[in-house]
Every structure is written in structure tokens, then in C-alpha cells.
Amino acid sequence: MSAPPALAVENVTHAFGKVTALDQVSLDVPRGSFTALLGVNGAGKTTLFSLITRLYDNVTGSIRVAGHDVRRAPGPALARIGVVFQSRALDPGLTLRQNMAYHAALHGIGRAEARERGDALLARVGLIERADTPVAALSGGQVRRVEVARALLHGPQLLLLDEPTVGLDVAARRDVVRLVRALVAEDGVAVLWATHLFDEIEATDRLVVLHLGKVLARGTAAEFSGGAALADAFVAMTGTAPEAAA
Ligand SMILES: Nc1ncnc2c1ncn2[C@@H]1O[C@H](COP(=O)(O)OP(=O)(O)OP(=O)(O)O)[C@@H](O)[C@H]1O
């Protein structure tokens, strides 16, 4: 039997009162793949991430991480997930190394191993020279790269990123995208990348289009756009104005 995917979401529905944020959502992220989750504001991306990471209990359906159901086996499932949320996860007054040590301790990683892994990951994201600098002195793009390193401390198979380039300038966006794609290609990490920015998606990427809580399309970006620009295909499918989709 082949190994289960890094993430398998089946028929997940979630409502906030009368608002159905997710409606029978199914998708998967194969091991070692980059999958883009494309949706404009209110699509349900953050709600989905909150269910995968058990901030919310999923009400119906199932979510499995490398075969482990997040409700029935939360420990093994969560141990395999790294997350970069929209909100900042680092203490700005602490240095990069101190932040890494703190998060390693939260994962129960011993001091010596934490230092070794923390430094290796800071090197991986190109910031080892800044290891003893406070996070407050970094640029927005550098902070994002440290957040990626932090999310990888416990060696997860699946990395979730919720609109990680929002608020960054063009060069910093490009660096973060490149870094995460390299983690997939070279380190075998599986990535689910939530975004509303079409230019972050490449033709060969696996793509899930989420709109108003429903999955409207799954496949490669090229299959979805059928030769047209991705934004045009999205607007044609959803009727959402280009301004909102930009
Ligand atoms: N805590 C909450 N209480 C009530 N409604 C919520 C809550 N969180 C999300 N919603 C609603 O659920 C729907 C999906 O929101 P969600 O934040 O998951 O979308 P999103 O794709 O992440 O969009 P954004 O990029 O704006 O965060 C929206 O209609 C939103 O208003």
C-alpha cells in the first residue's frame, strides 16, 4: 500500500452560526508537493487552517495528516504539521536564536539539539549571520523567513502557510516564495500555500480553488486556466470582480 498523502481533507463542513465558512470541502496535498490554495477574502482559507491545526474542532468530515486523523490521533497529526499563520509568531525583543530556542523548548527539544537544529534552519533560510540580532531589527521578509524556520523546528512533513507574503514588498515576496519552493524540491516538505495572489502560482503547481466555502476546482494551475491567464479563469468561474481578485 502506498503511503498516505501529507494531508487528506474529506467532506469538511464548518459553520459560524448561520455563516457556512466551509461546505463539503475535500482536497489533498501529496507528500513532498507544493499545493496552492487560491481564494479571495472570505473563501474559508483561514478557517480550513484552523481546523487542520485543531484551533477549531472539525464538525463533519475528516482531516488526516500523513494518515493520522486530527481528532482521533491529535498528537501524531500535530507533530507532523508546521504552520506559518498570518499573525506574527516571533518575539520581536528576542534574538533569532532565542526565538528558535524558545519554540524548540515548546516542542520538548533538548537544549543542545535545539541549538543545532535552530542554527541549521537559520542557515537554511539564509539568516545565520543574523542569529544574535533581535527580530525587531529584521525586515518583514526576513521575519517571514525566520517564521518558516521556526515552523520547521520539529521536523514536520507538512507546512501550512496562510497568505505568507501579505504586506511584503516585491523582492521580499519573491525570496519567501523561492525559499518555500526550495524546501519542497530539496527537502521533501509538503506545502499548502494559501493565497489570493495569482502571480505566486506556477502553471505546473497543484491548485485548489476555494470560493465562498466551496472547492470549485482541483488539478494543476494549467488545467484550471486552460491557456488563459489564471486571474481571467478565476473571474470567469467565480464572477468575482478582478479588483477583489487582484
Ligand atoms: N470567528 C468567526 N466568527 C464568525 N464568522 C467567521 C469567523 N471566522 C471566519 N468567519 C467567516 O467565515 C468565512 C470564511 O472566513 P475565512 O477567514 O476562513 O476566509 P479567508 O479565505 O481566510 O479570508 P481572509 O483572507 O479574509 O482571512 C467568512 O464569511 C468569514 O466572515
The ligand as an SDF file (V2000), in Angstrom:
LIG
                    3D

 31 33  0  0  0  0  0  0  0  0999 V2000
  -14.6600   33.5820   14.1290 N   0  0  0  0  0  0  0  0  0  0  0  0
  -15.5700   33.8030   13.1820 C   0  0  0  0  0  0  0  0  0  0  0  0
  -16.8410   34.1120   13.5050 N   0  0  0  0  0  0  0  0  0  0  0  0
  -17.7790   34.3120   12.5590 C   0  0  0  0  0  0  0  0  0  0  0  0
  -17.5430   34.2310   11.2320 N   0  0  0  0  0  0  0  0  0  0  0  0
  -16.2990   33.9290   10.8530 C   0  0  0  0  0  0  0  0  0  0  0  0
  -15.2520   33.7000   11.8020 C   0  0  0  0  0  0  0  0  0  0  0  0
  -14.1180   33.4180   11.1080 N   0  0  0  0  0  0  0  0  0  0  0  0
  -14.4370   33.4660    9.7980 C   0  0  0  0  0  0  0  0  0  0  0  0
  -15.7450   33.7760    9.6420 N   0  0  0  0  0  0  0  0  0  0  0  0
  -16.4610   33.8690    8.3550 C   0  0  0  0  0  0  0  0  0  0  0  0
  -16.2170   32.6650    7.6530 O   0  0  0  0  0  0  0  0  0  0  0  0
  -15.9800   32.9310    6.2680 C   0  0  0  0  0  0  0  0  0  0  0  0
  -14.6030   32.4260    5.8660 C   0  0  0  0  0  0  0  0  0  0  0  0
  -13.6090   33.2290    6.5170 O   0  0  0  0  0  0  0  0  0  0  0  0
  -12.0410   32.9180    6.4770 P   0  0  0  0  0  0  0  0  0  0  0  0
  -11.3730   33.9090    7.3650 O   0  0  0  0  0  0  0  0  0  0  0  0
  -11.8260   31.4880    6.7200 O   0  0  0  0  0  0  0  0  0  0  0  0
  -11.7070   33.2240    4.9530 O   0  0  0  0  0  0  0  0  0  0  0  0
  -10.2920   33.5150    4.2790 P   0  0  0  0  0  0  0  0  0  0  0  0
  -10.3180   32.8470    2.9600 O   0  0  0  0  0  0  0  0  0  0  0  0
   -9.2100   33.1290    5.2140 O   0  0  0  0  0  0  0  0  0  0  0  0
  -10.3210   35.0570    4.0840 O   0  0  0  0  0  0  0  0  0  0  0  0
   -9.3180   36.1820    4.6330 P   0  0  0  0  0  0  0  0  0  0  0  0
   -8.2160   36.2120    3.6630 O   0  0  0  0  0  0  0  0  0  0  0  0
  -10.1610   37.4070    4.6120 O   0  0  0  0  0  0  0  0  0  0  0  0
   -8.9220   35.7640    6.0280 O   0  0  0  0  0  0  0  0  0  0  0  0
  -16.1850   34.4240    6.0760 C   0  0  0  0  0  0  0  0  0  0  0  0
  -17.5230   34.6440    5.7000 O   0  0  0  0  0  0  0  0  0  0  0  0
  -15.9180   34.9820    7.4700 C   0  0  0  0  0  0  0  0  0  0  0  0
  -16.6180   36.1930    7.6570 O   0  0  0  0  0  0  0  0  0  0  0  0
  1  2  1  0
  2  3  1  0
  2  7  2  0
  3  4  2  0
  4  5  1  0
  5  6  2  0
  6  7  1  0
  6 10  1  0
  7  8  1  0
  8  9  2  0
  9 10  1  0
 10 11  1  0
 11 12  1  0
 11 30  1  0
 12 13  1  0
 13 14  1  0
 13 28  1  0
 14 15  1  0
 15 16  1  0
 16 17  2  0
 16 18  1  0
 16 19  1  0
 19 20  1  0
 20 21  2  0
 20 22  1  0
 20 23  1  0
 23 24  1  0
 24 25  2  0
 24 26  1  0
 24 27  1  0
 28 29  1  0
 28 30  1  0
 30 31  1  0
M  END
$$$$
